[in-house]
Amino acid sequence: MSGYGNFKGGRQALLIIDSQRLHVDPDFNDPAYMSWGVDSGMQKPNGTAETRATAERCRDLADEARGAGVPVFIVYYAFDDEDFSSANGGLYMVEYKPERGDLLVPKDEMSVFQGSDLDVYLKKRGIDTLFLAGFHASRCITESAMDGVDKGYRVKLVEACIGENDPHSDIAVSRALGALEAYGAERVTEAQAVSAMRRVHHGDFEPEVIEPA
């Protein structure tokens, strides 16, 4: 795991998953990615106006979490060692970017818990509740949420902040979240998530710069 910051205390965390320009920005056409990624068989950009709007709500939720002292984990696909290059589909998110104090979690699997030390990292810090936001509901959100439930976390799905690049995205998101509710996760509104974050004392938040691995 790499990141811009660290923290002490807290029992909640916000995970924003795969909110990269590649996935959410309908105007993304970076030549570095198009020549390297698409020509090499990587996923083609698939953002829509709806995914961009969802990403902006993720941005606002991240601001609320930081204000409440809740650590923010920025989870992203990293296809090579140049984690911060546009060839990775743009680490910098639509309308916002990671801030000091955020934790960056690169992954190359659908679930953030696969091939990373995130579970150990969270449990060492006493975090037992995860708010999930980001993309895409039927894939990386589903796999991450199921793994989170299996590992004993209270997984809360922030519905308005979860997107899908399906032509009928509202139906696709609702179907995916319904299945995850049956699995043991909880669907919450953005307002409910913010209220829950503000109610819990998360201890002293002490950001410190950590260079990406």
N, C-alpha and C positions, 0 to 999 in steps of 0.2 A: 504494500500500500504506500502511496505517496501523497503529498499534500502541501497545502499552504499553511496549515495550522494544526494545533493540538488543543486539548481541553481537559479540564478536570471536573468531576462531578456530572450529575445529570442522569436521567433514566429514560429519556426519549431521544430520538434522532430522526432527522428527515433525510430520506434517500431520494435524490432526483436521478432517475435512470435514463441514460441515453438521450438526453436533450441536446443532441449535437445538430449542427446546421444540416448535416447530411440527412438526418431523419425528419427535421421539422421545418426547414426553410424552403418554401417553394421557389425562391430565387437563387438557391445554391447551385453554382456551376463552376466552382473553383477549378482552374485548369490543372493544378497540381494533382487534385484528386481524380479528375476526369481522365487524365492521361495515365495516372498510376493505378488508381483503384479500379475503375470500370473496365479499362482495357485488360486488367489482370484477373477479371472475373469477380471482382468485389461487387457489393450491392450498389445498385444505381440510386442516386438521390431520389427521395420519395416524399418530400414535404408537401404540405397543402396549406391553404389558408386556415383550415381548422387546426392543424397541428401547430402552426405558428401561434394561434390564439391560446392554445393549451400551454405552450412553452412560456408565453408571457404570464399566464396564471401561475406557472411553476416559479417564475422569477419573483412574483409578488409573495408567494408562499414562503420562499427562501428568505425574503426580507423579514417576514413576520417571525420566522423561526429564529433568525439571528437576533432579532429584537427581544425575543423571549429567552435567549440564552441556550436555545436548542442547537446542537451541532448539526451542520449541514454536510452531507456526503454527496459529492458530485461523482456519479458513476458513469463511465464512458467506455466505449469500445476503443481499444488501442491496437492498431494493426501492425505497428512496428515500433522501433525504439524512439522514434521522434514523436513523443507523446503530445507535443505542443504544436505540431506542424499542421498546416491545412490539408496535408495528404491523409490525415486521419479523419477527414470529414469535418474538420473544424472543431477543436475542443471548445472554442469560445461559443457560447450559446446564443440563441436568438434573444436579442435585446439585453443580455446580461452576460457576465462572466464570473468564474469563481472569485471569491474575495478572500482576503487574509482571514484565517480562522476556519475556512472550509477544508474538508479533507477530500482529496482526489483518490478515486478508486478505479484504476484501469482494469478492464476485463477482456477476455476473448471468448467467453461463453455467454449463453443467454442469462443464466443466473449469476448475480453478483457474488453469491456464496461459493461458486465453483472456481477452484483455482486461485483463491485469495485467502488471506488471513482475517477477513472481516469479522467472522464469528468470534474469533479469539479476541480481537480488538474491542468489539462491542461489549463482550461479557466481562472483560477486565475492567471496564469503566462502569459496570453496573447498569448498562442500558438494556431495558427489556421491552420497550415499545418502539416500533418502527412505523413512521408515516411514509408511505410510498407514493411517489409521483413520477411522471415521465412517460416513457414510450417503450414498446408498444404493448397495449393491454393483453393481447392474445399470445405474446411471446415472452419478452424479457420481464415484464411486470408479473406475468403469471408464474414463470419459473422462479423468480426471486421471492415472490410472496409465498409460494408453496414451500420453498426451502426454509424461509423464515419461520413459518408455522411449524414445520418439522423440527426446527432447532429450538422451539420453545418461546419464540417472541410473540408479543401481541402485535399483529400486523394490521395496520389501519390504512385502507385504500382511499386516498383523497380523490373522489370521483371526478370533480371538475378539472383536476390537474393530471389526469391520465388520458392519453390519447392513443389513436390508432389511425393508420393510413388507409383504412378501408373506405370505399365510396359511401358506405352507410356506417360511419364511424360511431355514431351514438348507439346504434344497435350492437355493433361489435364490442364496444366498451362495456355496455350493460350486460351482455351475455358473459363476457370474461369475468367481470366482477361478481356476477351472480354465482358462477362456478367457484370462485375463490371464497365467497361467503360460505358456501356449502362445505368448503375444505377447512374453514376455521378462521379466515380473515374477517375483518369488519369493514364495511363500506361507510365512509363518513363524508360529510360536506366540508367544503373549505372552511366555512365558519366554525364548524364543530372542531376541526383540526386546530385552528388558531386558538379557540377558546381553551382547548385541552392543553396546548403548549403554554399558554399564559398562566394556567392554574398551578402548574408544577414548578417548584423551586429547583433549578438546575445547578445550583452551586456557582462558584466563581468560574467565569469563562476566561481563560488565559491563553489567548492566541499567541503562537510563536511561529516564525517562518521555518518551514521545512522544505528543503530542496527536493524536487521530484527525483525518484529513484531512476 
